[in-house]
Amino acid sequence: MANKSSTESEGTKAEAQKAKAPGEENVIYVGSKPPMSYVMACLVQLNGGAPSVTLKARGRAISGAVDVAEMLRNRFMKDALKVKSINISTEQLEAEGGRMKNVSAIEIVLEKK
């Protein structure tokens, strides 16, 4: 039975990779997990040959994305990583009751030097 679930999970991973839009393969979406989870995800991408990684976050997770970027830049890949760009924006989401709500978003692109 373990083979069946591992096969299913491999199929799911392959589908998830196919479903990503071009240029979305090195994107890490920061949420409510501990920052080290996202740091490790970024390190896996960068050590796997990716030239850059993009951190994206919305709302309260923005400070977490900044923390992850700074931890990578100052602790884990000191003198090997630089901030390529930072984009901030506002997204409109439909809140409960059907009204529109503005949510801040950030995108931080880090690349190897």
RAQUI-V152915 format. One line per field, one symbol per residue. ss: DSSP state (H for helix, E for strand, L for the rest). psi: psi as a letter, one per 40 degrees, with the letter a starting at -180 (. if undefined). burial: I if it has 16 or more other ideal C-beta (glycine too) atoms within 10 Angstrom, else O. Layout:
ss: ???
psi: ???
burial: ???
//
This chain:
ss: LHHHHHHHHHHHHHHHHHHLLLLLLLEEELLLLLHHHHHHHHHHHHHLLLLEEEEEEEHHHHHHHHHHHHHHHHHHLLLLEEEEEEEEEEEEEELHHHLEEEEEEEEEEEEEL
psi: ddddddddddddddddddehiheedfhhhhbeiiddddddddddddeeehdiihhiiibeedddddddddddddddfheeiihdihhiihihihiieeiihhhiiihhhhii.
burial: OOOOOOOOOOOOOOOOOOOOOOOOOIOIOIOOOOIOOIIOIIOOIIOOOOOOIIIIIIOOIIOIIIOIIOIIIOOOIOOOIOOOOOOOOOOOOOOOOOOOOOOOIIOIIIIOO
//
